[in-house]
């Protein structure tokens, strides 16, 4: 009897994207994600060369790391990471996209799909971003995560967002008569 692979091991296909394990040919684009000052603006700055070399050796096929590629041409757009038990035992989602692909809805589409997949087995999903990263905060809210707490980490103000299994992903998905509550500042 053949046991089907865990859903997280299967490529995740959306309308325009494929989220799949990182391959050797993806390493140059993924390296750009770690070293580009614009991508790393709210992530502590570019990663130092010695750490990049270690990551390059470990990223190919690593569990939880998903290369986000455009379905029509296979171009790598970014990386979505889903880490079981990542933050205080909760599943944590994080993402980075190359600047030339910003503003086209790719990150939102990929993160929404990754969160939905994670919530098939996890009771909740969290994501952390810097308070100053307004674009990332809007993305997290758009895919149904709600502001849960604020704190200082890595010498910067951070915000943690959370979505629990069964929660509506967008305000228009809430039952009639209910509205989404605004996150507390």
Buried (B, 14 or more C-beta within 10 A) or exposed (E): EEEEEEEBEEEBEBEBBBBBBBBEEBBEBBBBBBBBEEBBBBBEEBBEEEEBEEBBEEBBEEEBBBBBBBEEEEEBBBBBBBBBEBBEEBBBBBBBBBEEBBEEBBBBBBBBBBBBBBBEEBEBBBBBBBBEBEEBBEBBBBBBBBBBEEEEEEEBEBBBBBBBEEBEBEEEEEEEEEEBEEBEE
